[in-house]
Amino acid sequence: MGAFFMTILLSAQEEKKVYAPYTIWLSLGAEYSLDSTQNLQFFHQQRYINQETDFSTVGFFKYIYRMDNAVLYENQFRKNWRFGALGSFVLDNNRMQDLYLRGMITHTSNFKWFDFNKSLSVDYFLRLSENTNPNVLHYNTARLTYLFELRRDFNHKEQIISPFFTLRLFQIGQFGNQYSPYQYSFIDQLRVSLGMEWLLWEKVRVRAFAMNDIEYYGSDDGGSLQLITPVFGLSCIYRIH
């Protein structure tokens, strides 16, 4: 998929904005509470694009361009503060394998009628496989993420419905790549999403969202390109304990 996006960018050097095909993110998760302040979450996510990829030749799976398997640990060490650590194994349609590590800290407060979540995280992508495609970037990558989320809980017929608005800002650095495509921008990537979360039963949550994923690329002449990818996501999380 990286080669496909780079082809789009190279063919549109004169344009300011480029729209990539929409993608769909589907996730299944399980949550286990260790005690009143600590919990573990397990996730499996598949990302689809509306064109055939090299991931598989079987049915709907041939549209997959990425699969994630992740474990998240969270600890509420103070009333409004949480610390989290995440590890994820990623496989994409170029047969490249990544180990994705994250450390994050989150603060929750109130803003008017909303819960206001602020989070700062540091991510590191470690390439585990050799790159056989010369058109795909192959560098270990670090990413600093700022997250801001507004949400409100409503009770409806013994269910809790929570609309939310999320803004994520990314700063990206690639180790060993002197000519990183992101080096010309202060904010390298922006994700804006609007969605809804339903607590259907005591142990089952469903989350749906629509998002614009915007990546900013620079050029030697000082110009810039915006690669905009529409994303639609759906996840289901089951609380084991």
Summary of the structure (lengths in Angstrom):
residues: 241
radius of gyration: 18.9
end to end distance: 37.8
largest distance: 58.2
contacts: 723
relative contact order: 0.17
helix: 6%
strand: 65%
